[in-house]
Amino acid sequence: MCGIVGYVGERSSIEVLLGGLRRLEYRGYDSAGVAIVTPGNGLVSHKRSGKLGILSDDLGHNPLAEGHTGIAHTRWATHGGPTDENAHPHLGDGGKLALIHNGIIENFHELKQELLAEGEEFLSQTDSEVAALMVGRSYREHGNLTKAMQEVVSRLEGAFTLLVVHQDQPGVVVGARRNSPLVVGLGEGENFLGSDVAAFVAYTKKAMALGQDQIVTLRSTEVSVITFDGEPVEAAPFDIDWDASAADKGGWSSFMAKEISEEPEAVANTLRGRLGDDGLVALPELDALIGDGSAINRIIFVACGTASYASMVGLYAIEKWSGIPVGVELSHEFRYREPAIDEHTLVVSVSQSGETMDTLMAVRYAAERGAKTLSICNTQGATIPRESGAALYTHAGPEVAVASTKAFLAQVVACYLLGMYLGQARGLLSTKESAALADDLHKLPGQLEEMVKTGPRIQELARWMADTRSVLYLGRHVGYPIALEGALKLKELAYIHAEGFAAGELKHGPIALIEPGQIVFVIVPSPRDPMSLHSKVVSNIQEIRARGARVIALAEQGDAAVLPFADEVIPIPLTSTFMEPLLAVVPLHIFGMELAGAKGLDIDQPRNLAKSVTVE
C-alpha cells in the first residue's frame, strides 16, 4: 500500500502535497517524492528513500520551484527495494511527465521487455516505471494526457492507482484506478486527489469516490470522470464527517496512544443513534438487504488479521441472538476453496479501510454467486462498502497507527448491533434481553475509560518484560479471539514470538511450550458466567503455574479465586459475558504499544507493515 496525493489550484502545491503525505505516511514509509509543474521551469521533481522527514529536510534546504499543480507519493515497497531510484515519481517523455503508482502491475515484465526492445531505458527496478514510460510514449502520440492514460490502462493487469502530470498540460492531473483506492477532494477553485480523504481533509470536507476502472481528469474548477472505455460517469459526492485535527497526534506520544485513548469514544460513536434505551436497534441502512431476516439461513464473515478476530467475537453473539449459523473465513482463503453459498447466505465483510484487497475479492466472489453482501467499515467512500449490498459504518474516526485498536472495538460493537438487529427481526431476542444488552452497551464507554487508565501499570509491566522473547495468551469462548488479538499486537509491534490459544487446547499440545519464566496472559471469564468456564480457566492457570509460568490475569473485579495463582491481576469492571472481551482487549493493546516503546521501536510504523493491504 502506498499513499498518493494530487493537487490543482492556486495554493503553493508543495505545501498541500507535503501536508497530505504527512497524513498518509502510515500508508507507506519506505520512500517519498513529489513532482510539480511550474510556470517557468517545466516539471520539477525530487524523491528520497526513507521516511518523509528526509524528503522534507531536503526540500527545506533546496526548495523546488513554485507551482500550482503537482503529485506526491509515499511508498511501501513491492517491486524493487526502498532506494532513491525506486522512489516515486517516475518520469516519462524525456522527463516532461511524472507518474506515481499504488498497487501492482502484474504484467509489468512482459511490458518492460517490449519497451526495452523499442529502446526505452529504465532507471529503477519497479513495475511503476513501466507505466510512466508507456504514458509518456502515448502522450507524444496524442498530445492529450487523459487519452494517453486511457490507452495505457487498457494494457495493464493487476491492481493500480495511477496519477500523472505533464509539463505541457499545466493545471491538469489525471488519475486512474482499478482495485486500488482513489478519492477526489472537491474545493472552491481547487481540487485534490488522494488515497483516502486524510490527504485533503484540511482543505475541504466534500469528496467523491471513483469507481472501478475509472479515469478522472482534475482541473482547478472542473472534475470529469470517464470509464476506461471512455464513457462519461456521474460520480456522487459525499461529506467527510471528521476534520483534519482527528488525523493529528494532538500532543500524544504516538498515534497508537491517541487512538487507544479514543476507544471509548469510538464505541460511543458506533452506538450513537442506533440503539435505544429500550434495546431496539435502528439500522435503516440494512432494511432493504435483510428485511425480516427470514431469507437468511447462513452468515459468513470475511476478514483478515484484527478484523477477523473482531468477527470471531461477533460470531458468538450473532449466533446466540439470531439463531443463524455463523462462520468466519480469512478473506484470502475464502474464494479459493469455492465455498457453497447462495442467495440465502449473508456475507459480511469487515475492513477498517474498506480497501483490503483480499476482502474486496471475497465480496465480489460472493456477489457473483448471488449472496447478500454487507460491509462493516470505518472509511467513507471506500470500495468495499460501495460494492456491497449495504454498509454499516463504524464512525470510529481516522485510525493512523498501523496496529489497529479503536477500529477493533468499533467492529465488535457493529457486529453486536447486527446480531441484535437480526435477533429482533426474527423475533428471537426478547424485549427484556434487548433492554439488558442495551444497558450493558451504553455502559461500555465509561467502563472503557477505566481500562484506559490501567496504562501506567501496564507500562511498568512492559518495562519489566522488555527483554522477554516469547509471550503466550489464553482465552475461552469470547476470550479466545481476544487472546489472538493480543498476540497479534505483540508480533506487529514488538517483533517477538507471541501466540494466542483457546485455553481448552492447552493440554492438547501448547502446554509443552511452558517453561520457567514463560509469560502468559490469561483472559479469565467472570465467576458469574452461566457457562461455568471460570473454574476451567482457573484450573488452566494452576497447571501452567505448576510448570513455572508467570501469569498475568485479566479478571473481573473481586474475583478472589484467581488471586492465589496469578503473579499480576488486571481488574475488569463487572459486566456481562459479551462485554468482557471489549474491556479485556484494552490493556492488551496498551501492553503491545508499551513493550514496543520499552524496546525503542517505532510504535506507529512497525517494520514491513502498512495500514491497509491493497494488493493480493
Secondary structure, 3 states (H helix, E strand, C coil): CCEEEEEECCCCHHHHHHHHHHHHHHHCCCEEEEEEEECCCEEEEEEEECCHHHHHHHHHHCCCCCCCEEEEEEECCCCCCCCCCCCCCEEEHHHCEEEEEEEEECCHHHHHHHHHHCCCCCCCCCCHHHHHHHHHHHHHHHCCHHHHHHHHHCCCCEEEEEEEEECCCCCCEEEEEECCCCEEEECCCCEEEECCHHHCCCCCCEEEECCCCEEEEECCCCEEEEECCCCEECCCEEECCCCHHHHCCCCCCCHHHHHHHCHHHHHHHHHCCCECCCCCECCHHHHHHHCCCCCCCEEEEEECHHHHHHHHHHHHHHHHHHCCCEEEEEHHHHHHHCCCCCCCEEEEEEECCCCCHHHHHHHHHHHHCCCEEEEEECCCCCHHHHHCCEEEECCCCCCCCCCCCHHHHHHHHHHHHHHHHHHHHCCCCCHHHHHHHHHHHHHHHHHHHHHHCCHHHHHHHHHHCCCCCEEEEEECCCHHHHHHHHHHHHHHHHCCEEEEEEHHHHHHCHHHHCCCCCEEEEECCCCCCCCCCHHHHHHHHHHHHCCCCEEEEEEECCCCCCHHHCCEEEEECCCCCCCHHHHHHHHHHHHHHHHHHHCCCCCCCCCCCCCCCCCC
